[in-house]
Structure formats: C-alpha cells, structure tokens
C-alpha cells in the first residue's frame, strides 16, 4: 500500500518530469482562438506587427529574430525590433520581443 509520503513524492516527480522541457519560441497571436472574430481561422492578409514569445534559457536571439523575419517575410516585409517586455506571454515563455513589419 502506498503511503501518503510516497504518493506525494510520485506526484512531485511527475510534475517535475512534465515541466522539464521548455517550449520553443513562437509567434504570439493574442486573439487567435477568438471565435467571435470574422477572421477566425483565416490567415491574415497583411501583418504590421509580430510578437515572439520565448524563454531565454533555451532560445537564442538569432532564433527569435529569425522567427520574426520569417513571419514578416511572408508578406514581403522585414522585421524591425521595437521593444522587449517580460511577463507578457505565457508562463513558460515569459519574454516577448516586439517587431514592426516594415516594407
């Protein structure tokens, strides 16, 4: 029979194993899943700004810049860094790099 201590230890180990890998940088779209928008589920026709969420423990500046450049490049634009914010993205990727998509 499992004692309460062993159960607690197994639970803590499970949580630690689940949180051991950090997500890769990604483009943050705050209203991406808002089904009330008329553009829900459609690719944007133009892009003026890109926000890349990342964790500095596993993401390099080059990877973050490349993701922004790729996103803006789909619309024939280039990514221009504007500012950086902390705690603007989900918990495991708390840093946000903001870029404007310039022609």
C-alpha positions in Angstrom: 0.0 0.0 0.0 1.3 3.4 -0.9 1.8 5.8 1.9 0.9 9.4 1.7 4.6 10.3 1.5 5.2 8.1 -1.4 2.1 9.4 -3.2 3.3 12.9 -2.7 6.8 12.0 -4.0 5.4 10.4 -7.1 3.2 13.5 -7.7 6.2 15.8 -7.4 8.3 13.7 -9.6 5.6 13.6 -12.2 5.2 17.4 -12.2 9.0 17.9 -12.5 9.2 15.5 -15.4 6.3 17.3 -17.2 8.0 20.7 -16.7 11.5 19.7 -17.7 11.4 20.9 -21.3 10.8 24.4 -22.3 8.7 25.3 -25.4 10.4 26.7 -28.5 9.9 30.4 -29.4 6.6 31.1 -31.1 4.6 33.9 -32.6 2.1 35.1 -30.2 -1.4 36.0 -31.6 -3.5 37.1 -28.6 -6.9 36.6 -30.2 -6.1 33.7 -32.4 -8.7 31.5 -30.9 -11.5 34.1 -30.5 -14.3 32.6 -32.4 -16.3 35.8 -32.4 -13.9 37.5 -34.9 -15.0 37.4 -38.5 -11.4 36.5 -39.5 -11.3 33.4 -37.2 -9.4 30.5 -38.7 -8.1 32.6 -41.6 -4.6 33.7 -42.5 -4.1 37.5 -42.2 -3.9 39.4 -45.4 -1.3 41.8 -44.0 0.9 41.9 -41.0 2.1 45.1 -39.3 3.5 43.7 -36.0 4.9 40.5 -34.7 5.3 39.4 -31.1 7.6 36.5 -30.4 7.3 34.7 -27.1 10.4 32.9 -25.8 12.3 31.7 -22.8 15.9 32.9 -22.6 17.1 29.6 -21.1 16.5 27.7 -24.4 16.1 30.4 -27.1 18.9 32.4 -28.8 18.4 35.9 -30.0 19.1 34.6 -33.5 16.2 32.1 -33.3 13.8 34.8 -32.1 14.9 37.3 -34.8 14.7 34.5 -37.5 11.1 33.7 -36.4 10.1 37.4 -36.6 11.8 37.7 -40.0 10.1 34.7 -41.4 6.7 35.9 -40.2 7.1 39.4 -41.7 8.8 37.9 -44.8 5.6 36.0 -45.8 4.1 39.5 -46.6 7.2 40.9 -48.4 8.3 42.8 -45.3 11.2 42.9 -43.0 11.1 42.6 -39.2 12.3 45.7 -37.2 12.8 45.2 -33.5 10.9 47.8 -31.4 10.9 46.7 -27.8 11.1 43.9 -25.3 8.6 43.0 -22.4 8.8 40.5 -19.6 5.8 38.6 -18.3 3.8 39.5 -21.4 3.5 35.9 -22.7 2.5 32.5 -21.1 4.4 31.4 -18.0 7.0 29.1 -19.6 7.8 31.7 -22.3 7.6 34.9 -20.3 9.7 37.2 -22.6 8.2 39.0 -25.5 10.2 40.6 -28.4 8.1 43.1 -30.4 8.8 43.8 -34.0 7.2 46.0 -36.6 6.9 44.6 -40.1 8.3 47.3 -42.4 8.1 47.4 -46.2 
